[in-house]
Amino acid sequence: MDETSESSGVPYKWRNLQPGKRYIRIDEETLFPCPSDFTEADILKFPPNKQLISVLDKQLARLVIEIDSSIVVKSGCGVRSSEVEAMKIVSKHTSVPVPEVIMARFHRKGEIHMTIIPGTCLAKKWDMLDINTKESICLQLWRLISKWREIPLPSEFAGLFQCAADGSPSQDPLLEDLRTPPRPLRTDAELRERIYERYLHCGGLRYEHTLPDMLPRSDKSVFTHGDVVPRNIMVDDQNNITGILDWEYAGWYPDYWEYAQIMRPAFYGSFQDLMNKTAPQRWDLTRINASRKVLF
């Protein structure tokens, strides 16, 4: 491996990290470009103060990096303890493969250290797969979804209809309360009223007097991932699902919510089409999608 010039280093700051890039981090303070001839074997030669950093994802309030091809760290002010609780709950109650939490801490920002899920991100492979393979993956997904839908609401959350995995209020843009502190959602009617409040607050007019009665109804809430899309699905070389990632929105929602999230407008067209085709149950999402157009 070529040695990196000390003069080429920059401070280890979010602004200096680019998604999809790899860096050498020294003393957890300075970043250097990863040499093009770097190999995984070179990691074994690193002194204790040097690490290989791979930037997997970068958003406004979240950064996901892989360190030395051994652990994944998700950090930022948008990272909450509910994501840790979600992965623990799924591991406890199902056989669904999720990252194992190694360590987590939360202060001004959250930080979760977790194991790496083997395989390739489905988003990188989807367009290259044939229709039969795509349908097979969708059927696998619905089987996994059916498993986590059976996770019971903990007794300490009794009386709540919708909440995050740790019992806290949802941060879903459709459901965030306009008031402080946020009010608990105890019934499906309260949840529909919350969507209606946000719809009006954001200037919705077309369904100003009718939206609450037109939204889907649910007589039960079930455990829901909330963001089942190709970027959060890992598959192996045989296109078997090896893991589900990114549980930050997970919690208990109306039974139609997972389907509604998968069918969000403008998200992954062919993936949505095949998930709809293979879905064990479908709902009319016309009005909830109308709300999204106003809120997003």
LUMNU-821801 format. One record per residue (C-alpha): residue number from 1; residue in one letter; x, y, z. Coordinates in Angstrom, 2 decimals. Example, Ala and Ser with C-alpha at 12.3 -4.5 7.8 and 13.67 -1.06 7.14 Angstrom:
// residues 2
nr 1; rest a; x 12.30; y -4.50; z 7.80
nr 2; rest s; x 13.67; y -1.06; z 7.14
END
This chain:
// residues 296
nr 1; rest m; x 0.00; y 0.00; z 0.00
nr 2; rest d; x 1.27; y 3.46; z -0.87
nr 3; rest e; x 1.99; y 5.64; z 2.13
nr 4; rest t; x -0.20; y 8.72; z 2.39
nr 5; rest s; x 1.47; y 12.10; z 2.55
nr 6; rest e; x 0.86; y 13.85; z 5.85
nr 7; rest s; x 0.32; y 17.11; z 3.95
nr 8; rest s; x -2.76; y 15.71; z 2.17
nr 9; rest g; x -4.75; y 15.23; z 5.36
nr 10; rest v; x -7.93; y 17.11; z 6.28
nr 11; rest p; x -9.79; y 17.26; z 9.62
nr 12; rest y; x -12.16; y 14.38; z 10.37
nr 13; rest k; x -15.38; y 16.37; z 9.85
nr 14; rest w; x -18.70; y 15.49; z 8.24
nr 15; rest r; x -18.13; y 18.07; z 5.51
nr 16; rest n; x -14.99; y 16.20; z 4.41
nr 17; rest l; x -16.72; y 12.82; z 4.04
nr 18; rest q; x -18.29; y 11.87; z 0.72
nr 19; rest p; x -20.70; y 8.93; z 0.25
nr 20; rest g; x -19.13; y 5.97; z -1.50
nr 21; rest k; x -15.57; y 7.11; z -0.74
nr 22; rest r; x -12.91; y 5.41; z 1.41
nr 23; rest y; x -10.44; y 7.17; z 3.68
nr 24; rest i; x -7.61; y 6.46; z 6.09
nr 25; rest r; x -8.31; y 7.99; z 9.51
nr 26; rest i; x -5.39; y 8.65; z 11.84
nr 27; rest d; x -5.80; y 9.28; z 15.58
nr 28; rest e; x -9.55; y 9.73; z 14.92
nr 29; rest e; x -8.72; y 13.31; z 13.91
nr 30; rest t; x -7.28; y 13.41; z 10.38
nr 31; rest l; x -8.51; y 11.98; z 7.06
nr 32; rest f; x -6.42; y 10.97; z 4.06
nr 33; rest p; x -7.62; y 9.63; z 0.70
nr 34; rest c; x -7.49; y 5.85; z 0.57
nr 35; rest p; x -4.77; y 4.79; z -1.91
nr 36; rest s; x -6.10; y 3.17; z -5.08
nr 37; rest d; x -3.92; y 0.08; z -4.55
nr 38; rest f; x -5.25; y -0.51; z -1.02
nr 39; rest t; x -6.31; y -4.09; z -0.23
nr 40; rest e; x -8.25; y -5.55; z 2.67
nr 41; rest a; x -5.08; y -7.32; z 3.81
nr 42; rest d; x -3.52; y -3.92; z 4.45
nr 43; rest i; x -5.90; y -3.41; z 7.37
nr 44; rest l; x -4.02; y -6.09; z 9.29
nr 45; rest k; x -0.86; y -4.00; z 9.01
nr 46; rest f; x -2.44; y -0.88; z 10.50
nr 47; rest p; x -1.05; y 0.47; z 13.78
nr 48; rest p; x -3.65; y 1.07; z 16.53
nr 49; rest n; x -4.06; y 4.75; z 15.58
nr 50; rest k; x -5.01; y 4.11; z 11.93
nr 51; rest q; x -8.38; y 3.00; z 10.51
nr 52; rest l; x -10.01; y 2.41; z 7.15
nr 53; rest i; x -13.24; y 4.45; z 6.88
nr 54; rest s; x -15.82; y 3.65; z 4.19
nr 55; rest v; x -18.71; y 6.12; z 3.90
nr 56; rest l; x -21.89; y 4.10; z 3.30
nr 57; rest d; x -24.45; y 6.90; z 3.59
nr 58; rest k; x -24.56; y 10.59; z 4.45
nr 59; rest q; x -27.67; y 12.67; z 5.08
nr 60; rest l; x -28.41; y 15.93; z 6.85
nr 61; rest a; x -28.67; y 14.40; z 10.34
nr 62; rest r; x -27.21; y 10.91; z 9.82
nr 63; rest l; x -23.85; y 9.47; z 8.82
nr 64; rest v; x -23.18; y 5.77; z 8.29
nr 65; rest i; x -19.59; y 4.54; z 8.06
nr 66; rest e; x -17.86; y 1.18; z 8.05
nr 67; rest i; x -14.65; y 0.90; z 10.07
nr 68; rest d; x -11.90; y -1.56; z 9.11
nr 69; rest s; x -14.48; y -3.78; z 7.34
nr 70; rest s; x -15.53; y -5.00; z 10.79
nr 71; rest i; x -18.22; y -2.71; z 12.24
nr 72; rest v; x -20.77; y -0.15; z 11.07
nr 73; rest v; x -21.28; y 3.12; z 12.97
nr 74; rest k; x -24.41; y 5.22; z 12.47
nr 75; rest s; x -24.26; y 8.67; z 14.08
nr 76; rest g; x -25.89; y 12.07; z 14.05
nr 77; rest c; x -28.55; y 14.19; z 15.70
nr 78; rest g; x -31.22; y 12.20; z 13.84
nr 79; rest v; x -30.11; y 8.87; z 15.32
nr 80; rest r; x -32.37; y 7.81; z 18.20
nr 81; rest s; x -32.44; y 5.07; z 20.81
nr 82; rest s; x -35.66; y 3.72; z 19.28
nr 83; rest e; x -33.61; y 2.27; z 16.42
nr 84; rest v; x -31.53; y 0.26; z 18.87
nr 85; rest e; x -34.66; y -0.99; z 20.60
nr 86; rest a; x -36.20; y -1.96; z 17.25
nr 87; rest m; x -33.27; y -4.18; z 16.29
nr 88; rest k; x -33.25; y -5.80; z 19.72
nr 89; rest i; x -37.00; y -6.46; z 19.59
nr 90; rest v; x -36.81; y -8.02; z 16.13
nr 91; rest s; x -33.88; y -10.23; z 17.16
nr 92; rest k; x -35.70; y -11.33; z 20.30
nr 93; rest h; x -39.04; y -12.21; z 18.71
nr 94; rest t; x -38.16; y -13.33; z 15.17
nr 95; rest s; x -35.54; y -14.96; z 12.97
nr 96; rest v; x -35.37; y -11.89; z 10.71
nr 97; rest p; x -31.67; y -11.06; z 10.15
nr 98; rest v; x -30.79; y -7.60; z 11.49
nr 99; rest p; x -27.53; y -5.98; z 12.63
nr 100; rest e; x -26.45; y -6.82; z 16.17
nr 101; rest v; x -25.96; y -3.76; z 18.34
nr 102; rest i; x -22.45; y -3.71; z 19.83
nr 103; rest m; x -22.65; y -0.39; z 21.61
nr 104; rest a; x -24.83; y 2.72; z 21.58
nr 105; rest r; x -24.74; y 6.13; z 23.22
nr 106; rest f; x -27.02; y 9.13; z 23.05
nr 107; rest h; x -26.33; y 12.67; z 24.18
nr 108; rest r; x -26.45; y 15.66; z 21.87
nr 109; rest k; x -26.31; y 13.18; z 19.01
nr 110; rest g; x -26.81; y 9.45; z 18.76
nr 111; rest e; x -24.21; y 6.85; z 17.89
nr 112; rest i; x -24.86; y 3.15; z 17.21
nr 113; rest h; x -22.09; y 0.59; z 16.66
nr 114; rest m; x -23.33; y -2.60; z 15.02
nr 115; rest t; x -22.25; y -5.69; z 13.13
nr 116; rest i; x -21.99; y -5.81; z 9.35
nr 117; rest i; x -24.68; y -7.71; z 7.47
nr 118; rest p; x -23.07; y -9.82; z 4.72
nr 119; rest g; x -24.12; y -9.46; z 1.11
nr 120; rest t; x -24.81; y -6.72; z -1.41
nr 121; rest c; x -27.29; y -3.87; z -1.15
nr 122; rest l; x -30.32; y -4.75; z -3.30
nr 123; rest a; x -30.38; y -1.21; z -4.73
nr 124; rest k; x -27.10; y -1.99; z -6.52
nr 125; rest k; x -28.45; y -5.19; z -8.11
nr 126; rest w; x -32.15; y -4.62; z -8.70
nr 127; rest d; x -32.02; y -3.29; z -12.27
nr 128; rest m; x -29.79; y -6.19; z -13.38
nr 129; rest l; x -32.10; y -8.95; z -12.09
nr 130; rest d; x -34.63; y -10.85; z -14.18
nr 131; rest i; x -38.33; y -10.70; z -13.36
nr 132; rest n; x -38.47; y -14.12; z -11.69
nr 133; rest t; x -35.61; y -13.24; z -9.34
nr 134; rest k; x -37.23; y -9.92; z -8.49
nr 135; rest e; x -40.51; y -11.63; z -7.67
nr 136; rest s; x -38.68; y -14.17; z -5.52
nr 137; rest i; x -37.06; y -11.37; z -3.50
nr 138; rest c; x -40.42; y -9.64; z -3.05
nr 139; rest l; x -42.01; y -12.87; z -1.80
nr 140; rest q; x -39.10; y -13.31; z 0.63
nr 141; rest l; x -39.69; y -9.77; z 1.87
nr 142; rest w; x -43.39; y -10.33; z 2.52
nr 143; rest r; x -42.55; y -13.48; z 4.48
nr 144; rest l; x -40.12; y -11.51; z 6.64
nr 145; rest i; x -42.64; y -8.70; z 7.06
nr 146; rest s; x -45.24; y -11.22; z 8.22
nr 147; rest k; x -42.84; y -12.33; z 10.96
nr 148; rest w; x -42.23; y -8.90; z 12.46
nr 149; rest r; x -45.92; y -8.01; z 12.20
nr 150; rest e; x -46.50; y -10.65; z 14.88
nr 151; rest i; x -44.27; y -8.90; z 17.45
nr 152; rest p; x -46.54; y -8.03; z 20.39
nr 153; rest l; x -46.91; y -4.56; z 21.86
nr 154; rest p; x -45.08; y -4.56; z 25.23
nr 155; rest s; x -47.30; y -4.30; z 28.28
nr 156; rest e; x -45.62; y -1.01; z 29.27
nr 157; rest f; x -46.98; y 0.53; z 26.05
nr 158; rest a; x -50.54; y -0.59; z 26.75
nr 159; rest g; x -53.05; y 2.01; z 25.64
nr 160; rest l; x -50.94; y 3.26; z 22.74
nr 161; rest f; x -52.10; y 2.63; z 19.18
nr 162; rest q; x -49.00; y 4.04; z 17.49
nr 163; rest c; x -45.48; y 4.59; z 18.85
nr 164; rest a; x -41.83; y 4.01; z 18.04
nr 165; rest a; x -40.09; y 0.81; z 19.13
nr 166; rest d; x -39.16; y 2.33; z 22.50
nr 167; rest g; x -42.61; y 3.81; z 23.10
nr 168; rest s; x -41.63; y 7.33; z 22.07
nr 169; rest p; x -43.65; y 9.43; z 19.59
nr 170; rest s; x -43.11; y 8.75; z 15.90
nr 171; rest q; x -40.95; y 11.06; z 13.80
nr 172; rest d; x -42.69; y 10.04; z 10.60
nr 173; rest p; x -43.49; y 13.26; z 8.68
nr 174; rest l; x -47.17; y 12.25; z 8.46
nr 175; rest l; x -47.46; y 11.81; z 12.23
nr 176; rest e; x -45.16; y 14.29; z 13.98
nr 177; rest d; x -47.20; y 16.37; z 16.40
nr 178; rest l; x -47.43; y 20.11; z 15.89
nr 179; rest r; x -47.67; y 20.56; z 19.66
nr 180; rest t; x -45.02; y 20.27; z 22.37
nr 181; rest p; x -44.83; y 17.91; z 24.13
nr 182; rest p; x -46.19; y 15.51; z 21.50
nr 183; rest r; x -49.51; y 13.87; z 22.35
nr 184; rest p; x -49.72; y 10.06; z 22.41
nr 185; rest l; x -51.75; y 8.38; z 19.67
nr 186; rest r; x -54.14; y 6.01; z 21.45
nr 187; rest t; x -56.59; y 5.16; z 18.67
nr 188; rest d; x -56.83; y 4.94; z 14.91
nr 189; rest a; x -59.17; y 7.94; z 14.99
nr 190; rest e; x -56.49; y 10.03; z 16.76
nr 191; rest l; x -53.93; y 8.94; z 14.17
nr 192; rest r; x -56.18; y 10.01; z 11.30
nr 193; rest e; x -56.84; y 13.31; z 13.06
nr 194; rest r; x -53.07; y 13.86; z 13.37
nr 195; rest i; x -52.58; y 13.38; z 9.63
nr 196; rest y; x -55.47; y 15.78; z 9.05
nr 197; rest e; x -53.95; y 18.42; z 11.35
nr 198; rest r; x -50.65; y 18.28; z 9.48
nr 199; rest y; x -52.47; y 18.36; z 6.14
nr 200; rest l; x -54.26; y 21.59; z 7.08
nr 201; rest h; x -51.13; y 23.08; z 8.68
nr 202; rest c; x -49.22; y 22.59; z 5.43
nr 203; rest g; x -51.92; y 24.24; z 3.34
nr 204; rest g; x -53.98; y 21.29; z 2.16
nr 205; rest l; x -57.32; y 22.48; z 0.77
nr 206; rest r; x -58.76; y 19.89; z -1.61
nr 207; rest y; x -59.89; y 17.52; z 1.15
nr 208; rest e; x -60.20; y 20.18; z 3.85
nr 209; rest h; x -63.54; y 18.90; z 5.17
nr 210; rest t; x -63.43; y 15.21; z 4.22
nr 211; rest l; x -59.89; y 13.85; z 4.66
nr 212; rest p; x -60.28; y 12.15; z 8.10
nr 213; rest d; x -63.18; y 10.01; z 6.86
nr 214; rest m; x -61.41; y 9.17; z 3.61
nr 215; rest l; x -58.12; y 7.92; z 5.11
nr 216; rest p; x -57.58; y 4.15; z 5.51
nr 217; rest r; x -58.93; y 2.73; z 8.77
nr 218; rest s; x -57.39; y 0.11; z 10.99
nr 219; rest d; x -58.67; y -1.81; z 13.99
nr 220; rest k; x -55.19; y -2.92; z 15.06
nr 221; rest s; x -51.58; y -1.76; z 15.03
nr 222; rest v; x -48.69; y -4.06; z 14.14
nr 223; rest f; x -44.92; y -3.81; z 14.31
nr 224; rest t; x -43.69; y -2.05; z 11.18
nr 225; rest h; x -40.28; y -1.31; z 9.69
nr 226; rest g; x -41.48; y 1.79; z 7.87
nr 227; rest d; x -38.81; y 2.03; z 5.17
nr 228; rest v; x -38.65; y -1.28; z 3.28
nr 229; rest v; x -36.85; y -0.18; z 0.11
nr 230; rest p; x -33.97; y -1.74; z -1.88
nr 231; rest r; x -31.28; y 0.37; z -0.17
nr 232; rest n; x -32.22; y -1.22; z 3.17
nr 233; rest i; x -32.19; y -4.82; z 1.95
nr 234; rest m; x -29.07; y -7.01; z 1.71
nr 235; rest v; x -28.91; y -10.10; z -0.53
nr 236; rest d; x -26.31; y -12.80; z -1.20
nr 237; rest d; x -24.98; y -14.09; z -4.53
nr 238; rest q; x -28.05; y -16.34; z -4.89
nr 239; rest n; x -30.31; y -13.33; z -4.19
nr 240; rest n; x -31.49; y -14.64; z -0.86
nr 241; rest i; x -32.13; y -11.89; z 1.67
nr 242; rest t; x -29.34; y -11.75; z 4.26
nr 243; rest g; x -30.51; y -8.78; z 6.29
nr 244; rest i; x -32.82; y -5.81; z 6.75
nr 245; rest l; x -31.21; y -2.47; z 7.67
nr 246; rest d; x -32.21; y 1.00; z 8.91
nr 247; rest w; x -34.85; y 0.50; z 11.61
nr 248; rest e; x -35.05; y 4.18; z 12.61
nr 249; rest y; x -38.77; y 4.53; z 11.79
nr 250; rest a; x -39.78; y 1.14; z 13.20
nr 251; rest g; x -42.58; y 0.81; z 15.72
nr 252; rest w; x -46.27; y -0.01; z 16.00
nr 253; rest y; x -48.44; y 1.48; z 13.26
nr 254; rest p; x -51.83; y 0.76; z 11.64
nr 255; rest d; x -51.83; y -2.60; z 9.87
nr 256; rest y; x -51.81; y -0.91; z 6.43
nr 257; rest w; x -48.76; y 1.28; z 7.17
nr 258; rest e; x -45.99; y -1.01; z 5.89
nr 259; rest y; x -47.84; y -1.41; z 2.59
nr 260; rest a; x -48.46; y 2.34; z 2.41
nr 261; rest q; x -44.79; y 3.13; z 3.01
nr 262; rest i; x -43.65; y 0.68; z 0.34
nr 263; rest m; x -46.12; y 2.23; z -2.11
nr 264; rest r; x -45.08; y 5.84; z -1.51
nr 265; rest p; x -45.31; y 7.86; z -4.77
nr 266; rest a; x -42.10; y 8.19; z -6.79
nr 267; rest f; x -40.27; y 5.44; z -4.89
nr 268; rest y; x -38.61; y 2.59; z -6.82
nr 269; rest g; x -41.19; y 2.03; z -9.58
nr 270; rest s; x -40.60; y -1.60; z -10.58
nr 271; rest f; x -39.89; y -2.62; z -6.99
nr 272; rest q; x -43.21; y -1.11; z -5.94
nr 273; rest d; x -45.03; y -2.79; z -8.80
nr 274; rest l; x -43.77; y -6.23; z -7.85
nr 275; rest m; x -44.27; y -5.69; z -4.13
nr 276; rest n; x -47.85; y -4.73; z -4.94
nr 277; rest k; x -48.29; y -7.77; z -7.19
nr 278; rest t; x -46.99; y -10.17; z -4.51
nr 279; rest a; x -48.62; y -8.45; z -1.51
nr 280; rest p; x -50.81; y -10.73; z 0.63
nr 281; rest q; x -53.20; y -7.80; z 1.19
nr 282; rest r; x -53.74; y -4.40; z -0.43
nr 283; rest w; x -55.32; y -1.15; z 0.74
nr 284; rest d; x -56.70; y 1.90; z -1.04
nr 285; rest l; x -54.02; y 4.56; z -0.53
nr 286; rest t; x -55.51; y 7.33; z -2.67
nr 287; rest r; x -56.16; y 9.77; z 0.17
nr 288; rest i; x -53.06; y 9.08; z 2.23
nr 289; rest n; x -50.98; y 9.68; z -0.90
nr 290; rest a; x -52.89; y 12.93; z -1.45
nr 291; rest s; x -51.79; y 13.96; z 2.05
nr 292; rest r; x -48.18; y 13.14; z 1.22
nr 293; rest k; x -48.25; y 15.46; z -1.79
nr 294; rest v; x -49.06; y 18.34; z 0.54
nr 295; rest l; x -46.69; y 17.36; z 3.36
nr 296; rest f; x -43.60; y 16.63; z 1.28
END
